[in-house]
Amino acid sequence: MLLGFVGTVFGLSSPASAQQDSAVLFRNVRIFDGKTASLSAPSTVLVRNKIIEKISAGDVTATGQVIDGGGRVLMPGLIDAHWHAMLVRPSPMAALAGDIGYNNLLAASEATATLMRGFTTIRDMGGPSFGLKQAIDEDLVAGPRIYPSGAIITVTSGHGDFRQLADLPRTIGGMLSRMERIGGSMVADSPDEVRVRAREQLMQGASQVKLTAGGGVASPFSPLDVSTFTEPELRAAVEAADNWGTYVATHAYTPVAIQRSIAAGVRCIEHGHLMDEASAKLIAEKGVWLSTQPFLDLSGAATLGPSEQDKMRQVVAGTDRVYALAKKYNIKTAFGTDVLFSKALADKQGSMLAALTRWYTPAEALAMATSTNAELLTLSGLRNPYPGKLGVVAEGAFADLLLVDGNPLDNIKLIEDPAKNFLVIMKDGKIYKNTLAR
């Protein structure tokens, strides 16, 4: 009784109750399919056994729950292509030194909040999220689908090396640091070490492998301008991932980091905010993905030191340029947020998506966060933990759906307030929120 009461209060259905309905029928909805820049005529959508079974302009007869959309918009669940499920809420110190059990519970709470913001899938770009993914897949925790990378692979002094100077020198083959023991990041300083660390992540269930090819904002000893891995080291990870039928993505801001990554066979560049014209042309020519983020201010900088804040200013200053180059060269561009160490910033996940309208139409922005991001996820090949169609409202696709109170193609700011404007949230055919039922 208590669980049912809690679910009613927060609009969150328990998985057990969600599974009781053999079918869910959405009537009188106008569909944004994740691709088309206009809405459908009033339609009926039948969901059965996790899948969108039928879409019809007429009525459909089925036994199960009926949701009258009242002419509202039904759209695909949102996808964040650069998320860190284990690192959203803790402070940097708590993430490294805090109690592991508590940090996992914190991440589970944030996973539910992420789902309630309408993000039904995330691509986790570094952190020990394998257990959280398993708990979500087994319905122990309500949360988004997770495409995990596992530990970030870095070099000594690179972005992701959070050791202190007192921890040096590093003894190769010696005791692992705390961050390595908890699976946050792994230090690798040769092709052989990189190959081992990449294979370890794949062994644990990584759907893609993440390396840091250049400096980063949050790492205290990693200037933005530095290049870290050598091309042979990057290629070792690419070969390991390719042997498993998947791919490598690299954290890379600068032209050197980007070009070296592409030369090694990397298939997705994360960030790219300091790229130049030549790098953009190369990305486009090679068909490499750009997974970037609309960093427009210093939100979240309070948790960083002065030198990290200065690096963040440099990245923010490059945001307009990276999107301009992406559009100029028609680069395959994915949307992500890369939120770290800030619940308040995570709560603005939808606002970051809406910020894309600085460069794109609302329809283009929403397509990027649905069908385009879903296309990026297919690079995992046979390592794809959720093979099937994501990011679209189409027959045969996974039933990850949002019923919106209003038209986000006309007013994308609706997604900034999911508690008010997302009336129904469904993932995998299960209803996790339905305010229309009250």
Summary of the structure (lengths in Angstrom):
residues: 438
radius of gyration: 21.3
end to end distance: 17.2
largest distance: 69.9
contacts: 1596
relative contact order: 0.17
helix: 39%
strand: 21%
